[in-house]
Amino acid sequence: MGPFRLMSVGTNVLLRSVGLLSSASFVRCSNVATQLKSFSAKCSVPNPPKKPLRSYIMYLKQMMPILTQKYPELKQAQIIQEIGKGWNMLTVEQKKPYQMQYLTHKQQYDEAMKKYHQNLTPEQKEAIKMEKQELSRSKEIKERKKASEMVKLGKPKRPRSSFNIFMAENFVDSTGMNSQEKFKMQHEAWKLLSEEQKESYKQLAMDDRIRYKNEMKSWERYMIDMGREDLVRKFITVNKAKAPPKRAIKSLGFTKE
């Protein structure tokens, strides 16, 4: 069987799910949670029902303490990787109990949420709406700050698609047209190009992807040297970790003979 990859959930998401956040992240999340609780308390908004855990997260939470105790020398990221491999090796029948449990919990959650919304007063609904708006604003501000920081640190620009390159080269300053209308006009012009005409833009896009890949490698090595691994893609830091002993993995039945 070929190499296995983790589920679509990133390692950082899994770490959150099992309560393995870094101290800095934990403090940030705690502050947000405290603010929300304070806001809800003022408006007497009851806490909503908790969302059910996905089937894979159930499996992860079940296996994590077992492997952590059995192999204390392994890093948490390594253990999560191996649990992901173990999950991918399970048969449909072996996964079924976890999936059935999730569906049961999901049904209970949906019913609880329905009752929760029915019991809210107009004032409480308005408070929840304001709370969501505030969170959205905070998230937007945080994203803008992060984007600004990335520019200052010289993070490479993402590669452009062939269509983006075409748009940049054929930009027309059309007075009286909004951005949506300009985009539509450019898109129509792109569709009229022959495959042969598009080929040059596709080649430029391919070159730009190679440029981005090489620049990101150099930039991420620089960030690691600066002690800013928090800015490096998660799989880069995971791959840096020492590979777990094959003996441990085989003994858990995570590889097929």
N, C-alpha and C positions, 0 to 999 in steps of 0.2 A: 504494500500500500504506500502511496506517495506521502510526502510530508503533509502534516495537518496544520491548519491555521486555527487561530482562536475564533470564537464566534464573532459576529460583526461588532459586538460590544467591545470597546477598547479596554486595554488593561486598566486605565485610570477609572473607568466606569465600574469595573469589577471590584477594584480596590474600595471604591465608595460603598458598593453594595455589601461588602463584608466588614465594613468599618475599619479599613486600613488606610485612612487618609494621612497625609503628612501633617505635622503639627501646625504648619502655617495654614494649610487648607482647612484644617479642623477649626482653627480660630476664626477664619473668615466665615465658614458655614455656621459656626455657633453664633457669631454676631448677627448674621442674617436671620437665623432662627429666633434669636432673642428679640430682635426688632419686630418680627412678625407676631410673635406671641404677645408682645406688649401692645401692638396695634390691635390685635384681635381681642385682647382682654378689655381694652377701653370700649370697644364696640360690643362686647359680650358675644363674640362670634365663636361658636363651638368648633373644635377641631374636626376636620372632615375624616372619613374613614381612610385607613391606610391602603394604598394600592397593593394588590397581591404580587408576590415574587414570581418572576418568570420561571419556567421549568428548569432552565440551565442554571439560574441563580440558586435555586433550591439545591441542585446537585453540587454546586460550588460551595455553598455554606455547609453542606453535609460532609464534603470531602476535605475542606480546608483544615479544620482542627485535627483530623486524623493524620494528614500528611505533615502538618506542622509539628506535631508531637513526635511522629515517627522519624522525620528527617529534619531536625533542627538546624542542620548545617546549610540547608537550601534557603535561598532568598524567597520572599513572598512572590515576587514576579515569576520566578522559576516554577514555583508550585502551581501558580495560576495557569501558566502555560501548559503544564503537564495535565492539570485537571481538564483543560480545554481539549487536549488530545484524547484523554480518556472519554470525555463526553462524545466526541466525534466518532469514537470506536464503538459506542453502544449501538445495539440494534434498535430497530423501531419498537420492538416489544419491550426492550429494557428501558427505553425512554418513556414509554407509555404511562407508567405510574406517576412520574413527575408531571407529565402533560395533563393527565386527568386531574391531578391535584390542583394544578393551576386553573383549569377550567372551572372546577368547583369553587375555588376561592374567588375567581373572576365573577362568577354569577352572584356570589354572596356580596361582593364589593359593589356590583352594579345596583343591586337591590338596596344596599345600605346608602349609596350615593343618592338614589332616587328619593328615599325617605329624608335624607339630610337636606336636600334642596327644598323639599316640600315643607319642612319645618322651619326654614329660615324666614325671618321677618324682612320686610322691604328695606329696613335700615341695615340689617346684617348683609343682605345681598349687595347693597350699595357699598358697604365697607369692604367686602371681598373684591368688588370691582375696582375700587380705589387702590386696594392692596396690590392687585395684579398690575395696574398701571404704573405704580411706583416701582415694582420689581422690574418691569419692562424698561423703565427709564434708567434705573440703576445698571441694568445689564448693558444697555446701549452706551452709557457713559464709560463703563468698564471696558467694553470692546473698543471704543474710540481711543482710550488711554493705551490699551495694549497695542493697537495698530500704530499709534504714535511712537511707542517704545521700540517696536520692531523696525521702524524706519530709522530711528536714531542708532540702533544696533547694526544697521546695514543688512537686514535680512533680504535675501534675493527676492526679486519680484516673481510672482507665479508665471508660468508659461502661458502664452496666448494661444488661442485656437486659430485655425486657418481663417475662420470667419472674422475673428477679432482683428487679425492682421489686415485682412481685406478692408474692413471698416476704417482702420487707421489710415491706410494708404489712399482711400477714396472718400475721405471725409469732405462733405460739402456744407458750407456754412449757409444754411437755408433760413433766411429771415422769415419769421412768422410761423415756423414749424416748431412744435415741441419735440422733446427728446424721443418720445414714443413714435411720433410720425417719422422722424429722421431714421430711427431704427428700422421701421417697417419699409421705408424706401430703400435702405441699404440691403435689407434682407431680400427684397424682390430683385434687386440688381444682382445679388449673389446667386440666386436661383437661376438667373438667365445665363450664367457662365457655363461653358462646356467643362467636362471633366478634365480636359487637357489644360484649360485655363486655371482651373482650381488646383491643379497639381503643384504649381509653383508655390502657392500659399500653404499647401499641405506640407511641402518640404521645409518651408520656413518655420512652420509650427513644430515639426519634428526636431529641427535644429534648436529651437527655443526650449523644447523639453529637455534635450541633452544639456544645454546651457544651464537650465534650472537645476537639474539633477547634480551636476558637477559643483555648481556654486553652493548648493545646499549642503553637500558633503563637507566642503571646506568651512562653511559658516557654522555648521553644527559641531565640528571638531573644535573650532574656536570658542564656541559657547561652553562646551564641556571644559576646556582649559580655563575658562573664566569662572567656572563654578556655577554656570547657569544651565544646568541640565534640565531645569523646569521648562526651558524654551525649546528643548530638543524633542523631536517626535518620539513617542513612547517606545516603538519597536526598536529604535536605535539604542536606547539605554538598556532595554531588555536583552538585546543581542550582545551587549558588552559584558553582561554577567556571565560567570563561568557556567558552562553547560552542566546540568545535573548528572550525577553518575548514572550510567545505563543500568547498573545493578538495581538501583532504587526504582527506576521506571519499569523494568521488566517484572520486578517482584510485585508490582501493583497491578500487573496485567494491562499496562497502557501501551504495549507494543504487541504486534502480532508476529508470531514465529513464521 
